Amino acid sequence: QVQLVESGGGMVQAGGSLRLSCAASGRTFSRYAMGWFRQAPGKERNLVAAISWSGLRTDYADSVKGRFTISRDNAKNTVYLQMNSLKPEDTAVYYCAADVSSSPIVTAVGEYDYWGQGTQVTVSS
């Protein structure tokens, strides 16, 4: 069983920045591929960014490339999402997710095994 706890959400004006954190339980965090997803009201949950267990591979949604950065600290069992130049369309609940299948990197929502409870990000214009 893996528990994921997100933090760092909040309200920010357009152009601002936020840093989300996701703390994971488990002694084998360094073997998990991790991802950040977001879901706006009435919309599907979509990938924002994914990172391999080593941190050497990353993948981003086109809408956030150049603005968001995913990273991880395996010593702290934590994955981060640095969000810069935020836009109102970034408003959503952000979820972190873990894949424990030892896949190098995972981008499909259905392939993740564990999810956090989500943290709200609201960007005002």
N, C-alpha and C positions, 0 to 999 in steps of 0.2 A: 504494500500500500504506500502510495506517495501522496503527501499533502503539499499543496501549493497555496501560498498566501501572497496576494498582490498588495502593493502599497504605492503611494505617490500620486494618485489621481487627484483631480481638483478642477477648479475653474481658473481659466486664464484668458487673457485677451489675445486676439489674433496677432500673430507675429511673436508670441511668447514661447516659452519652453517649459517642459515638464520632464521629469525622469521617473519612470516607473521601475519598481523593483518587484521581483518575485522570489520569495524564499522557499526552498524545497526541503522536504524531509527526506531521509534515506541516505544510506552510506554509499550508494553507487550513482550519485548525481552526475558524476563526471562521465558516465556512460549514456546519459539521456540526451537525445536530441530535444531541443526546446523551441517553443514558438510563442509568439504574441499574435492574438487575434482580436478583432473588434466587431461589435454588433451595435448598430444603430436601431432605434425603434422601428419595427415593421420590416426590418431588413435581415438578410442572412448574416451569419457569422463568417467573416472573411479573414484570410491571412494578412497580417501586417508585416511580420518578419519572422524568419526562422534561423536557427543557428545549430551547427553540428555539435557533437559532444566535445570535440576538441576546441571549438571556437574558431577553427580555421576557415570554415565555410559558412557563408551567410546567404540569405535570399530575402528579397523585399518585394512588396507590392509596388507596382509602378507608381501609384499615387503618393508613396512616401519616400521613394528613392531620392537621395540627396538631402533629405530633411531628418529622417529617423536613423538611429544606429542601434543595433542589437549587440549586446556583449554579454559575457558571463565570467563569473569568478568561481571556479570549481572548488577552491579552498573554502569559500563562504557559502557554497550551495545556493548561489543566487544568479539569476539572469536579469539583465537590465534592458530597458528601452529608453534611450535618450531621444526626446521629441523636440525638434527645433522648428522655427518658422510655422507654428501651428496655425491651422485654418479652421473656420467654423465647420467645414465638412469633416474634420477629424473628430468631431463630437461623437462619442459612443461609449459603451462599456467595453473596457479592455480586459481580456483574459489571457493568462499565460497557461501553457499546456506542456505536458511532458510525454515523450514517447520512449518506452522502455524496451523496445524491440531490438535495440542496437543498430537501427538504421542510421546511416551517416547523417542525413538531414531529412526532415519531413516537412512537407508543405500542405498536405491535404488535411482538412479539418477532421475527417473521419478516421484518420490513422493515429490520432493522438489518444493516449490511454487515460491520462489524468488531466483535470482542469481545476483552476482556481475559481474563487467565487466571483471574481471580476472587480474592477475599480472604475468608477465613472470619471471620464474626462469631458469637460465642457469648455468649448472655445467660443468666446463671444466676439462679435464683429465690432 
